[in-house]
Amino acid sequence: MTDTAPPCIAIVDDDEALRDSLAWLLDSVGIASRPFADGEAFLAADPAGFDTVLLDVRMPGLSGLQVQQRLAERENTPPVIFMTGHGDVPMAVAALKAGARDFLEKPFNHQQLIDTVQQTLLAHQQARQALARLEALRERYAALRPKERQILVHVARGLTSREVADHLGISPKTVEVYRLRAMKALGAANLAELVRLCVALGLVEALPQHPADSD
């Protein structure tokens, strides 16, 4: 799915009446859906093409938890919202621990379901956008010269141009030229932003967050 395409939800439940009801409810707020009667059919339909999956815990064949486990073995899979019947809450808690986004108890509160789905869609979209930005950043970093990469790491660790120059055996002026060139290539407007990008790339560790003084 692209960010400009309308969201599409997979509804995986063996109850046809419930699938139809959920599809109608989602359609009423402009969210497309595609129903699946069992987990096997859903897994065969390219789960990565969906933005969220409403997944029943108990189904013939693969259970919801087994479907979740199969999804965990793949890449770029949608977030899972479990649908649970009476007595399934312990299973739903286990699903949450395994990475599910949320769970909803049947019978559903319609507004709660819509709110949960919309919040999940938003979080999924933001995660995809963040991943796309990181991938683009990695590509720009890979295009840098080896010396520029070295200098970036030293600068992000807090070394001055003079200290970097001494460490690499080059002039401070050369360090500045390489640093500015690398900053431009990565899209960093200032040193603080450069450090944040280096942290995102995993080149340096983020500074520990100290609690504010109580005074």
BABA-287936 format. One record per residue (C-alpha): residue number from 1; residue in three letters; x, y, z. Coordinates in pm, 1 decimal. Example, Ala and Ser with C-alpha at 12.3 -4.5 7.8 and 13.67 -1.06 7.14 Angstrom:
BEGIN
+-----+------+----------+----------+----------+
:  nr : rest :        x :        y :        z :
+-----+------+----------+----------+----------+
:   1 :  ALA :   1230.0 :   -450.0 :    780.0 :
:   2 :  SER :   1367.0 :   -106.0 :    714.0 :
+-----+------+----------+----------+----------+
This chain:
BEGIN
+-----+------+----------+----------+----------+
:  nr : rest :        x :        y :        z :
+-----+------+----------+----------+----------+
:   1 :  MET :      0.0 :      0.0 :      0.0 :
:   2 :  THR :    118.5 :    350.9 :    -69.5 :
:   3 :  ASP :     54.7 :    642.4 :    161.2 :
:   4 :  THR :   -179.6 :    800.1 :    -96.9 :
:   5 :  ALA :   -396.4 :    488.1 :   -138.0 :
:   6 :  PRO :   -710.4 :    460.7 :     76.3 :
:   7 :  PRO :   -667.5 :    233.2 :    377.6 :
:   8 :  CYS :   -789.7 :   -123.9 :    355.0 :
:   9 :  ILE :   -865.0 :   -350.6 :    650.4 :
:  10 :  ALA :   -861.3 :   -729.7 :    645.7 :
:  11 :  ILE :  -1147.2 :   -885.5 :    844.5 :
:  12 :  VAL :  -1061.7 :  -1242.8 :    940.8 :
:  13 :  ASP :  -1349.4 :  -1425.5 :   1113.3 :
:  14 :  ASP :  -1543.1 :  -1745.0 :   1042.9 :
:  15 :  ASP :  -1875.8 :  -1572.3 :   1117.9 :
:  16 :  GLU :  -2007.9 :  -1441.4 :    784.7 :
:  17 :  ALA :  -2272.1 :  -1219.5 :    945.5 :
:  18 :  LEU :  -2006.8 :  -1055.3 :   1161.9 :
:  19 :  ARG :  -1777.4 :  -1001.8 :    864.6 :
:  20 :  ASP :  -2059.7 :   -833.1 :    673.4 :
:  21 :  SER :  -2150.8 :   -617.7 :    974.5 :
:  22 :  LEU :  -1792.0 :   -502.9 :   1024.9 :
:  23 :  ALA :  -1749.1 :   -430.0 :    653.9 :
:  24 :  TRP :  -2061.4 :   -213.4 :    658.1 :
:  25 :  LEU :  -1946.5 :    -30.2 :    971.9 :
:  26 :  LEU :  -1600.7 :     42.8 :    830.9 :
:  27 :  ASP :  -1746.2 :    150.2 :    496.6 :
:  28 :  SER :  -1969.1 :    400.6 :    680.9 :
:  29 :  VAL :  -1655.6 :    591.2 :    784.9 :
:  30 :  GLY :  -1477.2 :    558.2 :    451.2 :
:  31 :  ILE :  -1255.4 :    259.3 :    529.3 :
:  32 :  ALA :  -1242.2 :    -21.0 :    273.6 :
:  33 :  SER :  -1221.5 :   -381.2 :    388.1 :
:  34 :  ARG :  -1181.0 :   -733.6 :    256.1 :
:  35 :  PRO :  -1329.9 :  -1033.5 :    436.2 :
:  36 :  PHE :  -1164.2 :  -1370.4 :    498.1 :
:  37 :  ALA :  -1338.4 :  -1673.8 :    646.4 :
:  38 :  ASP :  -1020.0 :  -1823.7 :    789.5 :
:  39 :  GLY :   -656.4 :  -1751.0 :    864.7 :
:  40 :  GLU :   -522.4 :  -1964.8 :    581.6 :
:  41 :  ALA :   -706.2 :  -1760.7 :    317.9 :
:  42 :  PHE :   -581.1 :  -1436.3 :    470.6 :
:  43 :  LEU :   -218.7 :  -1550.5 :    481.5 :
:  44 :  ALA :   -242.3 :  -1657.2 :    117.2 :
:  45 :  ALA :   -367.9 :  -1312.7 :     11.8 :
:  46 :  ASP :    -50.4 :  -1107.5 :     74.6 :
:  47 :  PRO :   -109.5 :   -961.3 :    423.2 :
:  48 :  ALA :    141.9 :   -683.8 :    352.0 :
:  49 :  GLY :   -118.7 :   -531.0 :    121.2 :
:  50 :  PHE :   -340.8 :   -439.7 :    416.0 :
:  51 :  ASP :   -309.8 :   -153.3 :    661.9 :
:  52 :  THR :   -460.4 :   -335.8 :    961.1 :
:  53 :  VAL :   -615.5 :   -675.3 :   1027.8 :
:  54 :  LEU :   -916.7 :   -742.9 :   1248.9 :
:  55 :  LEU :   -844.3 :  -1099.8 :   1356.2 :
:  56 :  ASP :  -1069.9 :  -1338.2 :   1546.4 :
:  57 :  VAL :   -899.1 :  -1531.4 :   1824.7 :
:  58 :  ARG :  -1093.8 :  -1856.9 :   1781.6 :
:  59 :  MET :  -1143.0 :  -1996.1 :   1431.7 :
:  60 :  PRO :  -1148.0 :  -2337.2 :   1264.4 :
:  61 :  GLY :   -809.0 :  -2426.7 :   1123.3 :
:  62 :  LEU :   -545.5 :  -2177.4 :   1226.7 :
:  63 :  SER :   -632.8 :  -1984.3 :   1540.6 :
:  64 :  GLY :   -585.6 :  -1610.1 :   1554.9 :
:  65 :  LEU :   -272.1 :  -1656.7 :   1764.9 :
:  66 :  GLN :   -127.5 :  -1896.1 :   1506.1 :
:  67 :  VAL :   -199.8 :  -1645.3 :   1230.7 :
:  68 :  GLN :    -24.1 :  -1379.5 :   1438.0 :
:  69 :  GLN :    278.5 :  -1608.8 :   1471.6 :
:  70 :  ARG :    288.2 :  -1663.1 :   1094.4 :
:  71 :  LEU :    271.6 :  -1287.5 :   1039.4 :
:  72 :  ALA :    563.6 :  -1236.0 :   1278.3 :
:  73 :  GLU :    776.8 :  -1450.7 :   1046.9 :
:  74 :  ARG :    716.9 :  -1212.6 :    754.9 :
:  75 :  GLU :    817.7 :   -857.1 :    673.5 :
:  76 :  ASN :    601.0 :   -546.6 :    631.9 :
:  77 :  THR :    294.6 :   -701.9 :    791.2 :
:  78 :  PRO :     -2.1 :   -498.6 :    915.6 :
:  79 :  PRO :    -80.0 :   -432.8 :   1282.7 :
:  80 :  VAL :   -324.0 :   -675.8 :   1440.6 :
:  81 :  ILE :   -640.4 :   -594.7 :   1634.7 :
:  82 :  PHE :   -781.8 :   -910.3 :   1791.6 :
:  83 :  MET :  -1153.8 :   -977.2 :   1824.0 :
:  84 :  THR :  -1237.1 :  -1189.1 :   2127.0 :
:  85 :  GLY :  -1544.0 :  -1361.1 :   2261.3 :
:  86 :  HIS :  -1636.8 :  -1414.0 :   2622.9 :
:  87 :  GLY :  -1360.4 :  -1594.6 :   2810.6 :
:  88 :  ASP :  -1091.5 :  -1517.2 :   2553.3 :
:  89 :  VAL :   -936.2 :  -1224.4 :   2739.4 :
:  90 :  PRO :   -635.2 :  -1427.0 :   2865.7 :
:  91 :  MET :   -564.9 :  -1524.5 :   2505.0 :
:  92 :  ALA :   -597.7 :  -1162.1 :   2399.6 :
:  93 :  VAL :   -349.4 :  -1057.3 :   2667.5 :
:  94 :  ALA :   -106.4 :  -1318.1 :   2532.8 :
:  95 :  ALA :   -160.5 :  -1172.8 :   2185.8 :
:  96 :  LEU :    -81.1 :   -823.1 :   2311.6 :
:  97 :  LYS :    242.3 :   -951.4 :   2462.9 :
:  98 :  ALA :    324.9 :  -1101.6 :   2122.6 :
:  99 :  GLY :    287.0 :   -762.4 :   1954.0 :
: 100 :  ALA :    -83.2 :   -716.8 :   1879.7 :
: 101 :  ARG :   -196.8 :   -356.5 :   1869.6 :
: 102 :  ASP :   -517.5 :   -402.3 :   2068.9 :
: 103 :  PHE :   -810.9 :   -635.2 :   2131.3 :
: 104 :  LEU :  -1183.7 :   -580.1 :   2126.3 :
: 105 :  GLU :  -1445.4 :   -789.1 :   2305.4 :
: 106 :  LYS :  -1760.1 :   -907.2 :   2129.5 :
: 107 :  PRO :  -2024.7 :   -772.2 :   2106.3 :
: 108 :  PHE :  -1850.6 :   -459.1 :   1987.1 :
: 109 :  ASN :  -1910.1 :   -101.4 :   2081.7 :
: 110 :  HIS :  -1917.2 :     43.9 :   1731.4 :
: 111 :  GLN :  -1755.7 :    374.3 :   1819.1 :
: 112 :  GLN :  -1481.1 :    202.7 :   2017.2 :
: 113 :  LEU :  -1407.2 :    -23.2 :   1721.0 :
: 114 :  ILE :  -1393.3 :    268.3 :   1478.2 :
: 115 :  ASP :  -1170.2 :    468.9 :   1713.1 :
: 116 :  THR :   -934.7 :    173.5 :   1763.3 :
: 117 :  VAL :   -910.4 :    106.1 :   1390.4 :
: 118 :  GLN :   -849.2 :    471.5 :   1303.8 :
: 119 :  GLN :   -582.0 :    508.2 :   1573.8 :
: 120 :  THR :   -413.0 :    190.8 :   1450.1 :
: 121 :  LEU :   -422.6 :    309.6 :   1089.3 :
: 122 :  LEU :   -265.8 :    640.6 :   1188.2 :
: 123 :  ALA :     10.1 :    472.0 :   1388.9 :
: 124 :  HIS :     80.7 :    230.8 :   1101.9 :
: 125 :  GLN :     99.1 :    514.4 :    850.3 :
: 126 :  GLN :    337.3 :    710.2 :   1073.0 :
: 127 :  ALA :    556.3 :    401.1 :   1120.2 :
: 128 :  ARG :    573.1 :    344.5 :    743.6 :
: 129 :  GLN :    663.1 :    709.0 :    684.7 :
: 130 :  ALA :    935.7 :    691.7 :    949.8 :
: 131 :  LEU :   1074.8 :    375.1 :    791.0 :
: 132 :  ALA :   1072.4 :    538.4 :    448.0 :
: 133 :  ARG :   1261.8 :    839.3 :    585.1 :
: 134 :  LEU :   1516.5 :    611.3 :    750.6 :
: 135 :  GLU :   1567.9 :    412.1 :    430.6 :
: 136 :  ALA :   1621.5 :    734.3 :    234.9 :
: 137 :  LEU :   1868.7 :    854.6 :    499.2 :
: 138 :  ARG :   2060.4 :    527.9 :    478.2 :
: 139 :  GLU :   2084.7 :    564.9 :    100.7 :
: 140 :  ARG :   2223.4 :    918.1 :    133.5 :
: 141 :  TYR :   2471.7 :    801.6 :    396.7 :
: 142 :  ALA :   2583.7 :    511.4 :    175.3 :
: 143 :  ALA :   2659.5 :    761.0 :   -101.9 :
: 144 :  LEU :   2905.2 :    957.2 :    116.0 :
: 145 :  ARG :   3278.6 :    921.4 :     74.9 :
: 146 :  PRO :   3456.4 :    705.7 :    335.6 :
: 147 :  LYS :   3633.5 :   1010.2 :    481.2 :
: 148 :  GLU :   3303.8 :   1195.8 :    513.6 :
: 149 :  ARG :   3154.6 :    902.1 :    704.0 :
: 150 :  GLN :   3452.2 :    894.3 :    940.7 :
: 151 :  ILE :   3425.1 :   1263.9 :   1010.8 :
: 152 :  LEU :   3050.2 :   1239.5 :   1068.7 :
: 153 :  VAL :   3097.1 :    981.0 :   1341.7 :
: 154 :  HIS :   3368.3 :   1181.0 :   1516.8 :
: 155 :  VAL :   3163.2 :   1501.0 :   1500.7 :
: 156 :  ALA :   2852.3 :   1323.1 :   1628.9 :
: 157 :  ARG :   3057.4 :   1195.5 :   1922.7 :
: 158 :  GLY :   3136.2 :   1552.0 :   2018.5 :
: 159 :  LEU :   3489.2 :   1598.9 :   1884.1 :
: 160 :  THR :   3592.6 :   1943.6 :   1763.1 :
: 161 :  SER :   3725.2 :   1998.2 :   1412.5 :
: 162 :  ARG :   4075.9 :   2028.8 :   1558.8 :
: 163 :  GLU :   4039.0 :   1698.2 :   1746.1 :
: 164 :  VAL :   3904.0 :   1523.2 :   1436.4 :
: 165 :  ALA :   4186.8 :   1665.6 :   1229.2 :
: 166 :  ASP :   4447.2 :   1540.7 :   1476.7 :
: 167 :  HIS :   4285.2 :   1199.1 :   1486.2 :
: 168 :  LEU :   4271.1 :   1160.0 :   1108.6 :
: 169 :  GLY :   4593.0 :   1341.1 :   1024.4 :
: 170 :  ILE :   4431.8 :   1609.0 :    809.7 :
: 171 :  SER :   4382.4 :   1982.2 :    847.2 :
: 172 :  PRO :   4091.4 :   2135.8 :   1042.2 :
: 173 :  LYS :   3990.6 :   2315.8 :    722.6 :
: 174 :  THR :   3959.7 :   1982.7 :    541.1 :
: 175 :  VAL :   3749.3 :   1849.6 :    825.9 :
: 176 :  GLU :   3514.7 :   2146.9 :    793.2 :
: 177 :  VAL :   3482.7 :   2101.4 :    417.1 :
: 178 :  TYR :   3399.3 :   1732.5 :    453.3 :
: 179 :  ARG :   3162.8 :   1797.5 :    744.2 :
: 180 :  LEU :   2964.3 :   2063.1 :    560.4 :
: 181 :  ARG :   2947.2 :   1847.8 :    249.2 :
: 182 :  ALA :   2819.2 :   1552.5 :    451.9 :
: 183 :  MET :   2564.8 :   1766.6 :    634.3 :
: 184 :  LYS :   2428.2 :   1893.9 :    305.8 :
: 185 :  ALA :   2408.9 :   1541.5 :    163.4 :
: 186 :  LEU :   2217.7 :   1414.1 :    465.2 :
: 187 :  GLY :   1991.7 :   1718.2 :    484.2 :
: 188 :  ALA :   2111.8 :   1833.4 :    826.4 :
: 189 :  ALA :   2064.7 :   2207.5 :    877.1 :
: 190 :  ASN :   2277.5 :   2225.9 :   1191.6 :
: 191 :  LEU :   2499.9 :   2022.6 :   1420.9 :
: 192 :  ALA :   2217.3 :   1914.7 :   1651.5 :
: 193 :  GLU :   2023.0 :   1775.8 :   1356.8 :
: 194 :  LEU :   2334.6 :   1602.2 :   1229.9 :
: 195 :  VAL :   2374.6 :   1427.6 :   1565.1 :
: 196 :  ARG :   2009.5 :   1315.9 :   1557.7 :
: 197 :  LEU :   2056.5 :   1170.1 :   1210.3 :
: 198 :  CYS :   2369.8 :    986.4 :   1318.7 :
: 199 :  VAL :   2177.5 :    841.9 :   1613.5 :
: 200 :  ALA :   1900.5 :    731.2 :   1374.2 :
: 201 :  LEU :   2161.3 :    562.9 :   1155.1 :
: 202 :  GLY :   2300.7 :    380.8 :   1456.4 :
: 203 :  LEU :   2643.1 :    545.5 :   1417.0 :
: 204 :  VAL :   2642.2 :    676.0 :   1772.9 :
: 205 :  GLU :   2429.4 :    609.1 :   2078.4 :
: 206 :  ALA :   2173.4 :    858.0 :   2199.1 :
: 207 :  LEU :   2266.2 :   1048.5 :   2510.6 :
: 208 :  PRO :   2098.2 :    907.1 :   2822.3 :
: 209 :  GLN :   1794.3 :   1098.8 :   2935.5 :
: 210 :  HIS :   1853.0 :   1238.6 :   3283.1 :
: 211 :  PRO :   1549.6 :   1326.4 :   3495.1 :
: 212 :  ALA :   1506.2 :   1697.9 :   3546.3 :
: 213 :  ASP :   1623.2 :   1840.5 :   3875.2 :
: 214 :  SER :   1349.0 :   1859.6 :   4130.5 :
: 215 :  ASP :   1451.3 :   2207.1 :   4237.6 :
+-----+------+----------+----------+----------+
